[in-house]
Amino acid sequence: MCLLVKLNRLIVPMVSFLLLISTLIWGAGADTGRAYAASGGFVAKSGTQFMLDGKPFYYAGTNNYYLMYKPQNMIDSVLQSSSSMGLKVIRMWGFMDGSSTHDGYAIQTSLGQYNESGFSQIDYTIYKGKQLGLKFVIPFVNYWSDFGGMPQYAQWLGLSKPTDFYTSSAAKTAYKNYVSYFLNRVNPYTGVKYKDEPAVMAWQLANEPRNPDDTTGNTLVAWANEMSTFIKANDANHLVSVGDEGFYNDGPNAPEYTRRGSEGVDWKRLTALPNIDYGSVHLYPDSWGTGGDAATWGNTWISDHIRDGHALNKPVAIEEFGLSDAAKRLTVYPSWLNTIVSQNGDGSNVWMLSGVTEDGSSYYPNYDGYQFHYPGDVATLIANHAAVMNAKSGQSSTPTPTSSATPTPTPTATPTPTPTPTASGVIDNFDSYSSNTALQSAYSRNTNGNALTLTLDTTNKNGGTSGMKLAYTVGNPNYAGVTRSLSSANWSTGTGLSFWLKPDGSNRTLVVQFQESSGEYWETTLTLSGTTASVISLPFASFHHPGWYSGGNNVVDAGSIANYSFYVNQDAGSAGSSSIYIDSLALGGSTPTATPTATPTATPTATPTATPTATPTATPTATPTATPTATPTATPTVAIDNFDSYSSNTALQSAYSRNTNGNALTLTLDTTNKNGGTNGMKLAYTVGNPNYAGVTRSLSSANWSAGTGLSFWLKPDGSNRTLVVQFQESGGEYWETTLTLSGTTASVISLPFASFHHPGWYSGGNNIVDAGAIANYSFYVNQDAGSAGSSSIYLDSFALNAPASTPTPTPTSTPTPTPTTTTTPTPTTTPGSGSGFVQRSGTQFTLDGKPYYFAGTNGYDFFTFGDGGSTSSDQAIETAYMDKARIDAHMARLAADGVKVVRLWGFSHESWHGFETAKGVYNEPEFRLFDYIVLSAKNHNIKLQVVFENYWEAYGGIDKRLSWEGLSGGSHAARAQFFDKTKCPGCFQQYKDYVAHMVNRVNHYTGVKYSEDPTIFAWELMNEPRFQDAGENTTGVTLRKWVDEMGAYVKSLDAHHLLTVGLEGHGTSYGFGGDEGNPFVYIHQSPYIDFTTAHPYPTEYWANLSLQQTSNLIHQYVSDSHNLVGKPFVMAEFNVSNVDRTLWWSTIYQALEQSGADGSEFWWYEDHNVDGTYGVLPGAAELQVFRQHAQTMQAKSN
């Protein structure tokens, strides 16, 4: 909910206000005609057009027959390729009839017996496709015997022939029973019944129904009429089509087989049926023996059907088309696609797009001869057609369309599959093992550890056929583990690991460990608390070296992995035996890529080739009797060049070599413009022709691994040209990042290694910054958005920034090494556990190894306590700019009432109490005030949930960041630019720079970096972000990409703290607010997000919820968070107005307690001047209700 509404500051007439808000939340208007019976993301029809959310919907799509039974990574490959091509609709099978299984899956195993697990891959496909904005067309049965079909029904029912399916009353009943079951199923991934699922575009009666026994077509028309009427009676939301091939019935003397009616199909009569919404057409001239020119014949077939279908007032989709002769596709397909467009065809689905195999080593075999892959020439044709169809709909499309007459391949960023897992690639889903013996052969037990047995488990699993049961014993030895060897697997397409885990509640620890092919070990640790299964996400940033290991370059090189292991340690648990269950081990997320910035057009100068380093020798296995505790030791900032060591300008110019292919550039020492010491460096440059100038300093394989990025002092020239900071690894891999030279105010720039990317002209390397061996670094000025001309900038204090701390293990007892031939390390615990940081274990928070439930509040305005203007001296800042006494008094008040967590703003772009008052200008007095807030919270045993930015205009928000990039904000549509890197790349960089400044800040009063301060409970990406776009209001695709990128970035800077998004929890499915491009489940499923949030305000006029509805809403939030997202839930804002707060708060807190919510933060605890709407002052009656709730939550934590 908008902060300005909370603060009751909207200065508009009430009538206008109501109209404005109703428009923003519920849309600009309502559909009134019969054509719009379906809404809210459902595809409908209006005359001869498909409609989506009140707009024409033209689409390009594909078919795929194996989505209902192949592994999730194969499904993901097809879905992601479809999305990348700009496709909008996939036609897939909704049937698997018969006792035969397909990769272990079957749906209707015998007549009327429906196997729920057989639906699982359909469920997953719909869930995943919905996230990508895809729609699906699903037939209920096959005419052919593939996957059972009508021949299977005939066998079950003892019919004389398959076509009796259309007339047998038993067959019709069986079909209706199956349809009814399907429509009323609840997809466990989405919680939505299929008849209520907008990701389904249409149901189809059958795939390619024919009836050659009745060439009049009467039998098939009668059956289609009965079944379409039945479906419509049970599902008013969805379109229905026949699924036939489009054969005409012009009589036995018609010139072609496809028009004689010999297959018992009459396309015009079928399409004209009252409950058939559109005509379906297939196109296979070489299979049908049409002869002649395929392009010409197909164009006539397409044109005739579009003409005849539109004459019936129905849309027409060419929903299957293909040529078995691959050589003809590049000339024939463009002709067909042009005809579809020129004749106003409504949709097309090519047969068929396939993806990679389960192990990612190759493409799915081309069994039917019609398949193609993305990227590729055919894929480019289809993508270009998709761009045209999407443009007709007013939608976006990934590829840029080229001439429809002669399609030109469009370069894409999607790589050709390699023999390694994809970004969402499965590492092991435990479905491929034929027996327990096969599983045990794949995983080797550490024979120095205790007993452990692996078996396949068909009950405790995340999906598919099996999960893995890990039965173990700990005591003496105090650990047990297994390792699976890999053949230099490439994990670099992910940003971490994820897996499904059902713990045993033993409070022992599970260590996940892997070893690079170079020998470097990495591990992270989870506490086995509770018994609720959930999906665990482990960013690579959360992994560290085991305590017994020293070596490597301290950088996770995921490009070559030798093995991985699971260990159970006794740790805080007792000795004994138990079992845990694991499934769906996969790469988590995808490696974020930055938008390239143009750098020198000249070829970089040659650099030294990589010198191989020695392979680390084997480390003996150690069996510690106690777990080492890591003690972080701060590493000072390491200077790279402070420009004070040069005796003259000549010496400086000898150290830095000018790129002679670029424009003029001169370096000199400057004693005036500097950050400290004797000198800074003046870089005088010219740009125009050439449009860049730059210098490079060579290093001798410098080791930068002691830091997590670079920093330097910069005084820009306000030219709006760009400064590129670039470095090259000794192995040859280039990295760069770019800054705009806006303003003339000097500041220190922090550039985490995570912000660097490959230059646009460079391809190669392993996509991992290996800071252990750096060959050179460069500074380039590019003309870019600036004008041609000459100017100067000043640099100083170039150094490693935010150095990583090195844990120094202090074992409580000395491990006794047991040398073995094959080294298998013994697990240890994660640094930081038990050190006051709140952590997440499945759906629970934990603190120092115990469950942590809390009652809290919002105190967003702490950062305004003080006059916000007295900066003339250090004393003025300490005594007037900030009001320490007021901060301490309010913290004490909160603590006395039982508040454990305060959510507060860590942002403002205003001149009064601003954190960042201009782009990249950070106000030190304000940050010092915030330092004191953190200190005071620590002293009062309160933790802080710090918000990085505001979606709303209060205190500047993203409107201000947009304005800094020359863009307008203010409306939801305008603010959407902030989350789209193609529209505002500078917004992404601004945000990251600010986050880095905040997270890496060292507290003035405590000397502790924020990233290492347990006073902070969590970071929050943004207060109430939305991406309100008609095409994404239900999908949230763009916002999820932003959350993934920024979440990964925050985690790369700070491995200690929890992270959340800051969502309101609005959604039509919740009956609270509208769909706003931020779906609760999908956004919170980001692997970098640790808990979910919602902000219910039930008495707002647009919500108008009763007490019971509010209670139900809370229960739904918690259920979805725990069961669908698998994470804790915090109600991070809530309140009511103009009602009895004591009554309402009692009901709300009771619902939170009964549902198992993990935390709450009411809006908002003021220290004076109640705002008149939602402020709560000391002594308010409702605080007694809060105190009782706080006691309950505290008791649950003990």
Secondary structure, 3 states (H helix, E strand, C coil): CCHHHHCCCCCCCHHHHHHHHHHHHHCCCCCCCHHHCCCCCCEEEECCEEEECCEECCEEEEEECCCCCCCHHHHHHHHHHHHHHCCCEEEECCCCECCCCECCECCEEECCEECHHHHHHHHHHHHHHHHCCCEEEEECCECCCCCCHHHHHHHHHCCCCHHHHHCCHHHHHHHHHHHHHHHHCEECCCCEEHHHCCCEEEEECCECCCCCCCCCCHHHHHHHHHHHHHHHHHCCCCEEECCCCCCCECCCCCCCHHHECCCCCCHHHHHHCCCCCCEEEEECHHHHCCCCCHHHHHHHHHHHHHHHHHHCCCCEEEEEECCCCHHHHHHHHHHHHHHHHHCCCCEEEECCECCECCCCCCECCCCCCCCECCCCHHHHHHHHHHHHHHHHHCCCCCCCCCCCCCCCCCCCCCCCCCCCCCCCCEEECCCCCCCHHHHHHHEEECCCCCCEEEEEECCCCCCCCCEEEEEEEECCCCEEEEEEEEEEECCCCCCEEEEEEECCCCCCEEEEEEEECCCCEEEEEEECCCCCCEEEEEEHHHCECCCCCCCCCCCCCCCCEEEEEEEEECCCCCCEEEEEEEEEEEEECCCCCCCCCCCCCCCCCCCCCCCCCCCCCCCCEEECCCCCEEECCCCCCCEEECCCCCCCHHHHHHHEEECCCCCCEEEEEECCCCCCCCCEEEEEEEECCCCEEEEEEEEEEECCCCCCEEEEEEECCCCCCEEEEEEEECCCCEEEEEEECCCCCCEEEEEEHHHCECCCCCCCCCCCCCCCCEEEEEEEEECCCCCCEEEEEEEEEEEEECCCCCCEEECCCCCEEECCCCCCCCCCCCCCCCCCCEEEECCEEEECCEECCEEEEECHHHHHCCCCCCCCCHHHHHHHHCCHHHHHHHHHHHHHCCCCEEEEECCCCCCCCCCEEECCEECHHHHHHHHHHHHHHHHCCCEEEEECCECCCCCCHHHHHHHHCCCCCCCHHHHHHHHCCCCCHHHHHHHHHHHHHHHCCECCCCCCEHHHCCCEEEEECCECCCCCCCCCCCCCHHHHHHHHHHHHHHHHHCCCCEEECCCCCCEHHHCECCCCCCCHHHHHCCCCCCCEEECCCCCCCCCCCCHHHHHHHHHHHHHHHHHHHCCCEEECCCCCCCCCHHHHHHHHHHHHHHHCCCEEEECCECCCCCCCCCCECCCCCHHHHHHHHHHHHHHHHC
